[in-house]
Amino acid sequence: MEEKKRCLTGHDADDFGLIGLIIILAIIGIIIFLIVMFVSVLAMVGAGFGGFFSIRNYIKAFKKNVIDSNRAPA
């Protein structure tokens, strides 16, 4: 019976309690934050690659359709 008695002053060092819940929620929040940041970085990199290839294709098409097609035949 002595082992099951609890201190009435609110000392709860033996159980997980509210602090454990806060720690778990903080860890989950940090993991979600890191996932969101990783996905946003991937989106920015993808937009950079897409922009690069679209500009490159535009320059190639402009050269083929405007510059090369208007040259005087040799």
C-alpha positions in Angstrom: 0.0 0.0 0.0 2.9 2.4 0.7 4.1 2.2 -2.9 0.8 3.4 -4.4 0.5 6.5 -2.2 1.0 9.7 -4.1 2.3 13.0 -2.9 -0.6 15.5 -2.6 1.6 18.5 -3.4 1.4 17.8 -7.1 4.9 16.3 -7.6 4.5 14.0 -10.6 8.1 13.1 -11.5 7.1 9.4 -11.7 4.6 9.7 -14.6 4.9 11.1 -18.1 2.2 13.8 -17.7 1.8 17.1 -19.4 5.5 17.7 -20.1 5.7 14.4 -22.0 2.7 15.4 -24.1 4.2 18.8 -24.9 7.5 17.1 -25.9 5.7 14.7 -28.2 3.7 17.5 -29.8 6.8 19.6 -30.2 8.6 16.7 -32.0 5.6 16.1 -34.3 5.5 19.9 -35.0 9.2 19.9 -35.9 8.8 16.9 -38.2 5.9 18.5 -40.0 7.8 21.8 -40.3 10.8 19.9 -41.8 8.6 18.0 -44.3 6.9 21.3 -45.4 10.3 23.0 -45.8 11.7 20.1 -47.8 8.6 20.1 -50.1 8.8 23.8 -50.7 12.5 23.6 -51.5 11.7 20.9 -54.0 9.0 23.1 -55.6 11.4 26.0 -55.9 14.1 23.8 -57.5 11.5 22.3 -59.9 10.3 25.8 -60.8 13.9 26.8 -61.5 14.5 23.8 -63.7 11.2 24.4 -65.5 12.0 28.1 -66.1 15.4 27.3 -67.4 14.2 24.7 -69.9 11.3 26.9 -71.0 13.6 29.8 -71.7 16.1 27.6 -73.5 13.3 26.1 -75.7 12.0 29.6 -76.5 15.5 30.7 -77.6 15.9 27.6 -79.8 12.5 28.1 -81.4 13.1 31.8 -81.9 16.4 31.0 -83.6 14.9 28.3 -85.8 11.7 30.2 -86.8 13.0 33.8 -87.1 16.7 33.9 -87.6 17.3 30.7 -89.6 14.2 31.0 -91.7 15.1 34.6 -92.8 18.6 33.9 -94.0 19.2 34.4 -97.7 19.7 31.1 -99.5 23.2 30.4 -100.4 
